[in-house]
Amino acid sequence: MLAVLVLAGGAVLHLAPLEWAAMVLAIALVVTVELLNTALEAVVDLASPELHPLAKHAKDVAAAAVLIASLGAVAVGAFVLWSHLAR
């Protein structure tokens, strides 16, 4: 939902092509990492249906990857949008 709002804001602010590319790539990266996280969690659940510390660790690391990708996307969005909003 937030990605849609950011893209709408980019349309209102008339982003340059490279700015659009940065925004779209950041959003695509977050969605991709989230899909990989979901797949990894499904595989871990299949391989280890009972609770296991290594299974928890794998899921935690995958979730951390999503968090880091999301923070990177927020940084890209902030840099791109802030330069337009500051004018």
C-alpha positions in Angstrom: 0.0 0.0 0.0 2.8 2.4 0.9 4.5 1.7 -2.5 1.3 2.8 -4.3 1.3 6.0 -2.2 5.0 6.7 -3.0 4.4 6.1 -6.7 1.4 8.4 -6.7 3.5 11.0 -4.9 6.2 10.6 -7.6 3.6 11.2 -10.3 2.5 14.4 -8.6 6.1 15.6 -8.2 7.0 14.7 -11.8 10.0 12.6 -11.1 12.8 12.4 -13.6 13.4 9.0 -15.4 16.3 8.0 -13.2 14.4 8.9 -10.1 11.5 6.7 -11.3 14.0 3.9 -12.0 15.5 4.2 -8.5 12.0 4.1 -6.9 10.7 1.2 -8.9 13.9 -0.8 -8.4 13.7 -0.2 -4.6 10.1 -1.3 -4.5 10.8 -4.4 -6.7 13.7 -5.3 -4.4 11.5 -5.3 -1.3 8.8 -7.3 -3.0 11.4 -9.8 -4.3 13.1 -10.2 -0.9 9.6 -10.7 0.7 8.8 -13.4 -1.8 12.1 -15.1 -1.1 11.4 -14.9 2.7 8.0 -16.5 2.2 9.5 -19.3 0.1 12.2 -19.9 2.7 9.7 -20.0 5.5 7.6 -22.6 3.7 10.7 -24.7 3.0 11.8 -24.5 6.6 8.4 -25.5 7.8 8.4 -28.4 5.4 11.8 -29.6 6.4 11.4 -29.0 10.1 7.7 -29.0 11.2 8.8 -29.1 14.8 10.4 -26.2 16.5 14.2 -26.2 16.1 16.7 -23.4 16.9 18.3 -23.5 13.4 14.9 -23.3 11.7 14.1 -20.2 13.9 17.5 -18.7 13.0 16.9 -19.2 9.2 13.5 -17.5 9.5 14.9 -14.7 11.6 17.7 -14.0 9.1 15.3 -14.0 6.2 13.0 -11.6 8.0 16.0 -9.4 8.7 16.8 -9.3 5.0 13.3 -8.0 4.3 13.8 -5.4 7.0 17.1 -4.2 5.5 15.6 -4.1 2.0 12.7 -2.1 3.3 14.9 0.4 5.1 17.0 0.8 1.9 13.8 1.5 0.0 12.7 4.1 2.5 16.1 5.7 2.2 15.9 5.8 -1.6 12.3 7.2 -1.4 13.4 9.8 1.1 16.3 11.0 -1.0 14.3 11.2 -4.2 11.1 12.7 -2.7 12.8 15.0 -0.3 14.8 16.7 -3.0 11.5 17.6 -4.7 9.6 18.5 -1.5 12.4 20.8 -0.3 12.1 23.0 -3.4 
